[in-house]
Amino acid sequence: MNRYNRHIILSEIGQTGQDKISNAKVLVIGAGGLGCPVLQYLTAAGIGQLGIVDFDVVELSNLQRQILFGTSSLGQNKAEAAKKRLEDLNKDITIIAYAEKLTYQNAIELFSQYDIIVDGTDNFETRYLINDACIITNKPLVFGAIFKFEGQVSVFNYENGPSYRCLFPNPPEENTVPNCSEIGVLGVLPGIIGSMQANEVLKIILGIGNVLSGKLLCYNALTSQTMVLKISKSEATIHAVLKEKDAFSNKQVDFNCEFVPKVISIKDVFSKEDVQFIDVREVHELPKVDSINVSAIPLSELENSIHKINSEKQKVIFCQSGIRSKKAVSLLEKLNITNCFSLKEGALAIIKHINEQQKASTDVR
């Protein structure tokens, strides 16, 4: 009663409404800029079961906007670090961390266990995957997106309403839309948009207010103006997506991609011989990997820097989190440059592995 008193004394919520919140199960995909405020407010509100899906680790550049983490979280998996912080905020709810990537193999099973799905991701491939899995499992999807100083919020697949594909039938061409790690974002913006997403989740659970179904709310942080656009449902798009259901069980097919980049884990990298390490981050990005020989070729310059790539060696390409390195592998394959692998853990994994090896060697001596 004391913890949720400010909810309970609201006539629109009361004890009945708080019980609905306590019985709800919400899955949040991504514990980044958007996911952090969503998770924080839903935990404080008393959501009965909260799932967190994120395979990434906390980096120093995250702390500008990902408010669940501190310097003590650096190098930790985001889902697990978020769970630890949230359990301190509210120990009476169930929080499950899924320290793994959302894929076409696990999405359906995961979504089936929850009532509402929240999209806090930053790439189009995953957004379409989340949307289609929500349609197949018939789950409402609370969507959020940010770009520099602007943000968007909507609710898809709510009571047979429009889906993400009704707004954007097809993904943009590869490498045409940068994410925040490439173009930047105002630190407070994901906090604003994520709070709006949490608000939509609570409205859905409580059955109050006007849910943003069939509407796209656009917010501009520079002008503090909002605009709401209408989204019309496309029956043809929905039906087409449902026909693609079999794609989720096909491990050899990646969604909306002609080529599936080869991905390698840090534990397998150093077992290979004759490897060329290629850093496709921008020159200003930290930390630098200077303990091994690395070819620094930003993704934007890759196509014009083919002469720097050794065709006889196996290429391990890395960036900050594994997104740009995948794009680089796809690009190089199209240019007939083979034996390319994307390091899924990113630059920090290399530094951590080398430090551990050096420490082990020192301990032995």
Kinemage of the C-alpha trace (Angstrom):
@kinemage 1
@onewidth
@group {chain A} dominant
@subgroup {mainchain}
@vectorlist {calphas} color= white
{ca met a 1} P 0.000 0.000 0.000
{ca asn a 2} L 2.804 2.433 0.842
{ca arg a 3} L 4.910 1.710 -2.243
{ca tyr a 4} L 2.032 2.145 -4.712
{ca asn a 5} L -0.024 4.643 -2.697
{ca arg a 6} L 0.121 7.387 -5.344
{ca his a 7} L -1.311 4.971 -7.883
{ca ile a 8} L -3.968 3.534 -5.628
{ca ile a 9} L -5.389 6.913 -4.587
{ca leu a 10} L -5.977 7.787 -8.240
{ca ser a 11} L -9.641 7.034 -8.928
{ca glu a 12} L -8.738 5.901 -12.456
{ca ile a 13} L -6.393 3.230 -11.061
{ca gly a 14} L -7.204 2.246 -7.473
{ca gln a 15} L -6.327 -1.122 -5.966
{ca thr a 16} L -7.962 -2.935 -8.904
{ca gly a 17} L -5.730 -1.141 -11.381
{ca gln a 18} L -2.611 -1.738 -9.309
{ca asp a 19} L -3.473 -5.431 -9.203
{ca lys a 20} L -3.627 -5.397 -13.017
{ca ile a 21} L -0.146 -3.871 -13.109
{ca ser a 22} L 1.151 -6.452 -10.636
{ca asn a 23} L -0.240 -9.291 -12.772
{ca ala a 24} L 1.151 -7.965 -16.068
{ca lys a 25} L 4.143 -9.428 -17.911
{ca val a 26} L 6.167 -7.053 -20.097
{ca leu a 27} L 9.171 -7.895 -22.292
{ca val a 28} L 11.569 -5.061 -23.152
{ca ile a 29} L 13.880 -5.599 -26.125
{ca gly a 30} L 17.009 -3.542 -25.596
{ca ala a 31} L 18.368 -2.066 -22.358
{ca gly a 32} L 19.877 0.978 -24.024
{ca gly a 33} L 18.827 4.617 -24.221
{ca leu a 34} L 15.126 3.830 -24.635
{ca gly a 35} L 15.055 0.630 -22.631
{ca cys a 36} L 16.586 2.151 -19.484
{ca pro a 37} L 13.776 4.652 -18.699
{ca val a 38} L 11.130 2.131 -19.776
{ca leu a 39} L 12.552 -0.466 -17.399
{ca gln a 40} L 13.018 1.999 -14.572
{ca tyr a 41} L 9.464 3.328 -14.632
{ca leu a 42} L 7.826 -0.061 -15.175
{ca thr a 43} L 9.813 -1.508 -12.287
{ca ala a 44} L 8.807 1.384 -10.054
{ca ala a 45} L 5.171 0.936 -11.144
{ca gly a 46} L 5.226 -2.687 -9.987
{ca ile a 47} L 4.954 -4.691 -13.214
{ca gly a 48} L 4.645 -8.313 -12.046
{ca gln a 49} L 7.172 -9.825 -14.457
{ca leu a 50} L 9.672 -7.829 -16.458
{ca gly a 51} L 11.863 -9.449 -19.129
{ca ile a 52} L 14.995 -7.756 -20.487
{ca val a 53} L 16.606 -8.888 -23.754
{ca asp a 54} L 20.057 -7.500 -24.588
{ca phe a 55} L 23.278 -9.217 -25.678
{ca asp a 56} L 25.401 -6.046 -25.584
{ca val a 57} L 27.793 -4.870 -22.859
{ca val a 58} L 27.927 -1.501 -21.094
{ca glu a 59} L 30.456 0.908 -22.616
{ca leu a 60} L 31.652 4.298 -21.445
{ca ser a 61} L 29.836 6.100 -24.275
{ca asn a 62} L 26.525 4.607 -23.035
{ca leu a 63} L 26.615 6.513 -19.748
{ca gln a 64} L 25.670 9.798 -21.462
{ca arg a 65} L 22.073 8.593 -21.770
{ca gln a 66} L 21.620 5.052 -20.396
{ca ile a 67} L 20.712 6.086 -16.881
{ca leu a 68} L 20.524 2.634 -15.259
{ca phe a 69} L 24.281 2.144 -15.522
{ca gly a 70} L 27.337 3.597 -13.804
{ca thr a 71} L 31.076 3.196 -14.120
{ca ser a 72} L 30.868 0.008 -12.057
{ca ser a 73} L 28.691 -1.480 -14.838
{ca leu a 74} L 31.314 -1.095 -17.582
{ca gly a 75} L 31.977 -4.354 -19.406
{ca gln a 76} L 28.907 -6.063 -17.935
{ca asn a 77} L 26.056 -7.432 -20.002
{ca lys a 78} L 23.353 -4.769 -20.174
{ca ala a 79} L 20.428 -7.067 -19.357
{ca glu a 80} L 22.181 -8.443 -16.279
{ca ala a 81} L 23.449 -5.039 -15.129
{ca ala a 82} L 19.955 -3.575 -15.536
{ca lys a 83} L 18.417 -6.433 -13.562
{ca lys a 84} L 20.813 -5.840 -10.666
{ca arg a 85} L 19.954 -2.139 -10.516
{ca leu a 86} L 16.216 -2.713 -10.902
{ca glu a 87} L 16.089 -5.337 -8.169
{ca asp a 88} L 17.420 -2.686 -5.820
{ca leu a 89} L 14.603 -0.389 -6.956
{ca asn a 90} L 11.865 -3.001 -6.449
{ca lys a 91} L 12.650 -6.429 -4.987
{ca asp a 92} L 8.998 -7.524 -5.000
{ca ile a 93} L 8.677 -8.121 -8.752
{ca thr a 94} L 10.169 -10.800 -11.005
{ca ile a 95} L 12.906 -9.585 -13.352
{ca ile a 96} L 14.393 -11.956 -15.924
{ca ala a 97} L 17.535 -11.061 -17.865
{ca tyr a 98} L 18.010 -12.653 -21.285
{ca ala a 99} L 21.681 -12.018 -22.067
{ca glu a 100} L 21.261 -13.030 -25.681
{ca lys a 101} L 20.406 -11.595 -29.054
{ca leu a 102} L 16.802 -11.655 -30.243
{ca thr a 103} L 16.702 -13.948 -33.283
{ca tyr a 104} L 14.231 -15.640 -35.566
{ca gln a 105} L 14.797 -18.801 -33.580
{ca asn a 106} L 13.892 -17.477 -30.104
{ca ala a 107} L 11.472 -14.571 -30.753
{ca ile a 108} L 8.221 -16.536 -30.943
{ca glu a 109} L 8.898 -18.574 -27.809
{ca leu a 110} L 9.955 -15.496 -25.837
{ca phe a 111} L 7.042 -13.306 -26.926
{ca ser a 112} L 4.524 -16.019 -26.098
{ca gln a 113} L 5.459 -15.730 -22.411
{ca tyr a 114} L 4.566 -12.017 -22.114
{ca asp a 115} L 1.528 -9.743 -22.461
{ca ile a 116} L 3.162 -6.652 -24.008
{ca ile a 117} L 6.367 -6.192 -26.005
{ca val a 118} L 8.401 -2.962 -25.888
{ca asp a 119} L 10.826 -2.135 -28.700
{ca gly a 120} L 13.881 -0.249 -27.444
{ca thr a 121} L 16.194 -1.233 -30.311
{ca asp a 122} L 18.154 0.910 -32.744
{ca asn a 123} L 18.306 -1.096 -35.980
{ca phe a 124} L 15.751 -1.874 -38.654
{ca glu a 125} L 16.383 -5.590 -38.948
{ca thr a 126} L 15.411 -6.153 -35.305
{ca arg a 127} L 12.441 -3.772 -35.511
{ca tyr a 128} L 10.901 -5.751 -38.357
{ca leu a 129} L 11.625 -8.988 -36.523
{ca ile a 130} L 9.897 -7.675 -33.371
{ca asn a 131} L 6.915 -6.426 -35.364
{ca asp a 132} L 6.383 -9.685 -37.229
{ca ala a 133} L 6.830 -11.821 -34.122
{ca cys a 134} L 4.221 -9.654 -32.347
{ca ile a 135} L 1.775 -10.230 -35.189
{ca ile a 136} L 2.316 -13.974 -35.110
{ca thr a 137} L 1.937 -14.165 -31.319
{ca asn a 138} L -0.798 -11.475 -31.258
{ca lys a 139} L 0.996 -9.194 -28.804
{ca pro a 140} L 0.726 -5.386 -28.668
{ca leu a 141} L 3.991 -3.639 -29.482
{ca val a 142} L 5.023 -0.344 -27.869
{ca phe a 143} L 7.443 1.274 -30.301
{ca gly a 144} L 9.982 4.045 -29.812
{ca ala a 145} L 12.716 5.507 -32.006
{ca ile a 146} L 15.192 8.383 -31.727
{ca phe a 147} L 17.303 10.315 -34.221
{ca lys a 148} L 19.604 13.166 -33.113
{ca phe a 149} L 17.017 15.581 -31.591
{ca glu a 150} L 13.787 13.869 -32.665
{ca gly a 151} L 11.825 10.920 -31.345
{ca gln a 152} L 8.792 8.820 -32.269
{ca val a 153} L 6.333 6.747 -30.227
{ca ser a 154} L 3.493 4.482 -31.334
{ca val a 155} L 1.618 1.317 -30.368
{ca phe a 156} L 1.341 -1.382 -33.032
{ca asn a 157} L -0.825 -4.488 -33.308
{ca tyr a 158} L -3.104 -3.269 -30.520
{ca glu a 159} L -6.637 -4.688 -30.743
{ca asn a 160} L -6.134 -5.549 -34.410
{ca gly a 161} L -4.727 -2.088 -35.162
{ca pro a 162} L -1.970 -1.120 -37.631
{ca ser a 163} L 1.491 -2.666 -37.440
{ca tyr a 164} L 4.964 -1.248 -37.987
{ca arg a 165} L 4.813 -2.500 -41.575
{ca cys a 166} L 1.689 -0.424 -42.162
{ca leu a 167} L 3.868 2.633 -41.482
{ca phe a 168} L 7.056 1.327 -43.103
{ca pro a 169} L 6.210 -1.616 -45.425
{ca asn a 170} L 9.854 -2.335 -46.234
{ca pro a 171} L 13.169 -1.573 -44.530
{ca pro a 172} L 15.431 1.133 -45.963
{ca glu a 173} L 18.383 0.166 -48.084
{ca glu a 174} L 21.353 -1.073 -46.118
{ca asn a 175} L 23.719 1.600 -44.729
{ca thr a 176} L 21.373 4.471 -45.644
{ca val a 177} L 20.162 5.288 -42.104
{ca pro a 178} L 22.831 5.665 -39.377
{ca asn a 179} L 22.167 4.814 -35.717
{ca cys a 180} L 23.013 6.995 -32.737
{ca ser a 181} L 26.520 5.538 -32.403
{ca glu a 182} L 27.260 6.894 -35.869
{ca ile a 183} L 25.402 10.231 -35.874
{ca gly a 184} L 24.863 11.102 -32.203
{ca val a 185} L 21.827 11.780 -30.019
{ca leu a 186} L 20.889 14.342 -27.368
{ca gly a 187} L 21.295 12.544 -24.044
{ca val a 188} L 17.899 13.441 -22.558
{ca leu a 189} L 15.914 12.509 -25.686
{ca pro a 190} L 15.750 8.721 -25.100
{ca gly a 191} L 14.662 9.490 -21.542
{ca ile a 192} L 11.716 11.497 -22.852
{ca ile a 193} L 10.712 8.958 -25.500
{ca gly a 194} L 11.284 5.977 -23.190
{ca ser a 195} L 9.054 7.569 -20.545
{ca met a 196} L 6.344 7.974 -23.178
{ca gln a 197} L 6.691 4.286 -24.044
{ca ala a 198} L 6.319 3.316 -20.376
{ca asn a 199} L 3.201 5.491 -20.236
{ca glu a 200} L 1.674 3.618 -23.193
{ca val a 201} L 2.412 0.274 -21.502
{ca leu a 202} L 0.578 1.351 -18.360
{ca lys a 203} L -2.401 2.699 -20.351
{ca ile a 204} L -2.703 -0.638 -22.152
{ca ile a 205} L -2.563 -2.604 -18.899
{ca leu a 206} L -5.031 -0.339 -17.104
{ca gly a 207} L -7.369 0.194 -20.056
{ca ile a 208} L -7.389 3.972 -19.531
{ca gly a 209} L -6.734 6.972 -21.754
{ca asn a 210} L -6.201 6.921 -25.498
{ca val a 211} L -3.581 4.410 -26.585
{ca leu a 212} L -1.345 5.551 -29.468
{ca ser a 213} L -2.697 2.865 -31.795
{ca gly a 214} L -3.010 4.060 -35.382
{ca lys a 215} L -1.009 7.167 -34.448
{ca leu a 216} L 2.641 8.155 -34.585
{ca leu a 217} L 3.641 10.782 -32.032
{ca cys a 218} L 6.664 12.798 -33.201
{ca tyr a 219} L 8.608 14.911 -30.703
{ca asn a 220} L 11.253 17.554 -31.439
{ca ala a 221} L 13.561 18.255 -28.495
{ca leu a 222} L 14.842 21.514 -30.005
{ca thr a 223} L 11.405 23.099 -30.381
{ca ser a 224} L 9.533 21.098 -27.687
{ca gln a 225} L 6.800 20.571 -30.265
{ca thr a 226} L 4.851 17.379 -30.860
{ca met a 227} L 2.965 16.230 -33.922
{ca val a 228} L 0.656 13.218 -34.241
{ca leu a 229} L 0.351 11.458 -37.605
{ca lys a 230} L -2.385 9.005 -38.485
{ca ile a 231} L -1.416 5.450 -39.479
{ca ser a 232} L -3.809 3.458 -41.635
{ca lys a 233} L -3.936 -0.296 -41.443
{ca ser a 234} L -2.826 -2.271 -44.474
{ca glu a 235} L -4.502 -5.680 -44.596
{ca ala a 236} L -2.300 -6.812 -47.485
{ca thr a 237} L 0.833 -6.097 -45.472
{ca ile a 238} L -0.425 -7.986 -42.431
{ca his a 239} L -1.326 -11.035 -44.482
{ca ala a 240} L 2.006 -10.978 -46.281
{ca val a 241} L 3.844 -10.978 -42.963
{ca leu a 242} L 1.861 -13.927 -41.657
{ca lys a 243} L 2.847 -15.912 -44.725
{ca glu a 244} L 6.486 -15.333 -43.782
{ca lys a 245} L 6.033 -17.227 -40.517
{ca asp a 246} L 8.201 -20.124 -41.706
{ca ala a 247} L 11.195 -17.790 -41.937
{ca phe a 248} L 11.453 -17.814 -38.144
{ca ser a 249} L 12.383 -21.492 -38.087
{ca asn a 250} L 14.850 -21.359 -40.976
{ca lys a 251} L 18.296 -21.001 -39.425
{ca gln a 252} L 19.937 -20.400 -42.786
{ca val a 253} L 17.814 -17.395 -43.774
{ca asp a 254} L 18.272 -13.940 -42.320
{ca phe a 255} L 15.288 -11.599 -42.509
{ca asn a 256} L 15.223 -9.027 -45.323
{ca cys a 257} L 18.845 -9.811 -46.217
{ca glu a 258} L 20.280 -11.571 -49.238
{ca phe a 259} L 23.478 -12.397 -47.376
{ca val a 260} L 24.005 -13.495 -43.776
{ca pro a 261} L 27.308 -12.079 -42.472
{ca lys a 262} L 29.613 -14.586 -40.835
{ca val a 263} L 29.858 -13.842 -37.129
{ca ile a 264} L 32.683 -14.957 -34.864
{ca ser a 265} L 33.013 -14.900 -31.086
{ca ile a 266} L 36.048 -13.546 -29.266
{ca lys a 267} L 36.857 -17.011 -27.912
{ca asp a 268} L 37.334 -18.275 -31.489
{ca val a 269} L 39.190 -15.264 -32.892
{ca phe a 270} L 42.603 -15.962 -31.432
{ca ser a 271} L 42.502 -19.619 -32.440
{ca lys a 272} L 42.790 -18.525 -36.069
{ca glu a 273} L 46.070 -18.003 -37.892
{ca asp a 274} L 46.982 -15.362 -40.480
{ca val a 275} L 44.310 -12.908 -39.314
{ca gln a 276} L 43.957 -9.279 -40.287
{ca phe a 277} L 42.052 -7.244 -37.702
{ca ile a 278} L 40.052 -4.389 -39.228
{ca asp a 279} L 38.505 -1.635 -37.085
{ca val a 280} L 35.608 -0.018 -38.989
{ca arg a 281} L 34.804 2.563 -36.293
{ca glu a 282} L 35.341 6.258 -36.905
{ca val a 283} L 38.793 7.585 -36.032
{ca his a 284} L 37.564 9.456 -32.937
{ca glu a 285} L 35.924 6.439 -31.274
{ca leu a 286} L 37.418 4.920 -28.134
{ca pro a 287} L 38.846 2.713 -26.777
{ca lys a 288} L 41.661 2.116 -29.219
{ca val a 289} L 42.942 -1.415 -29.722
{ca asp a 290} L 46.697 -0.860 -29.787
{ca ser a 291} L 48.007 -4.089 -28.261
{ca ile a 292} L 47.706 -5.964 -31.577
{ca asn a 293} L 48.222 -4.972 -35.181
{ca val a 294} L 44.952 -3.408 -36.407
{ca ser a 295} L 44.001 -1.859 -39.743
{ca ala a 296} L 41.818 1.183 -39.044
{ca ile a 297} L 39.390 1.612 -41.942
{ca pro a 298} L 36.141 3.484 -41.095
{ca leu a 299} L 33.050 1.907 -42.635
{ca ser a 300} L 32.403 5.076 -44.647
{ca glu a 301} L 35.823 4.654 -46.322
{ca leu a 302} L 35.836 0.876 -46.671
{ca glu a 303} L 34.834 0.633 -50.325
{ca asn a 304} L 37.610 3.033 -51.337
{ca ser a 305} L 40.215 1.323 -49.143
{ca ile a 306} L 40.161 -2.190 -50.564
{ca his a 307} L 43.899 -1.945 -51.231
{ca lys a 308} L 44.467 -1.985 -47.450
{ca ile a 309} L 42.848 -5.411 -47.102
{ca asn a 310} L 44.991 -8.527 -47.340
{ca ser a 311} L 43.196 -10.998 -49.591
{ca glu a 312} L 45.354 -13.906 -48.374
{ca lys a 313} L 44.429 -13.531 -44.705
{ca gln a 314} L 41.236 -14.154 -42.808
{ca lys a 315} L 39.644 -10.825 -41.886
{ca val a 316} L 38.164 -10.228 -38.423
{ca ile a 317} L 36.208 -7.001 -38.572
{ca phe a 318} L 35.062 -5.208 -35.452
{ca cys a 319} L 33.332 -2.006 -34.357
{ca gln a 320} L 31.837 -0.852 -31.066
{ca ser a 321} L 28.970 -3.348 -30.804
{ca gly a 322} L 28.951 -5.575 -33.911
{ca ile a 323} L 26.417 -3.705 -36.065
{ca arg a 324} L 28.763 -1.850 -38.409
{ca ser a 325} L 31.114 -4.816 -38.639
{ca lys a 326} L 28.245 -6.899 -40.039
{ca lys a 327} L 27.599 -4.224 -42.643
{ca ala a 328} L 31.289 -4.232 -43.510
{ca val a 329} L 31.339 -8.011 -44.007
{ca ser a 330} L 28.279 -7.801 -46.263
{ca leu a 331} L 29.893 -5.042 -48.306
{ca leu a 332} L 33.183 -6.907 -48.695
{ca glu a 333} L 31.416 -10.113 -49.749
{ca lys a 334} L 29.603 -8.169 -52.456
{ca leu a 335} L 33.014 -6.967 -53.617
{ca asn a 336} L 34.152 -10.617 -53.779
{ca ile a 337} L 36.435 -10.327 -50.753
{ca thr a 338} L 35.971 -13.566 -48.849
{ca asn a 339} L 37.027 -15.019 -45.476
{ca cys a 340} L 35.543 -12.061 -43.597
{ca phe a 341} L 34.097 -12.385 -40.098
{ca ser a 342} L 32.221 -9.915 -37.920
{ca leu a 343} L 33.307 -9.927 -34.262
{ca lys a 344} L 30.007 -9.949 -32.412
{ca glu a 345} L 31.316 -8.615 -29.085
{ca gly a 346} L 33.103 -5.543 -30.446
{ca ala a 347} L 36.346 -3.743 -29.587
{ca leu a 348} L 36.068 -4.054 -25.808
{ca ala a 349} L 36.068 -7.846 -26.094
{ca ile a 350} L 39.476 -7.794 -27.788
{ca ile a 351} L 40.962 -5.539 -25.123
{ca lys a 352} L 39.449 -7.605 -22.314
{ca his a 353} L 40.707 -10.879 -23.839
{ca ile a 354} L 44.244 -9.564 -24.293
{ca asn a 355} L 44.334 -8.164 -20.743
{ca glu a 356} L 43.157 -11.509 -19.364
{ca gln a 357} L 45.840 -13.350 -21.348
{ca gln a 358} L 48.532 -10.965 -20.141
{ca lys a 359} L 47.346 -11.313 -16.533
{ca ala a 360} L 47.313 -15.100 -16.817
{ca ser a 361} L 50.827 -15.060 -18.229
{ca thr a 362} L 52.028 -12.825 -15.369
{ca asp a 363} L 50.386 -15.052 -12.764
{ca val a 364} L 52.122 -18.106 -14.182
{ca arg a 365} L 55.509 -16.403 -14.018
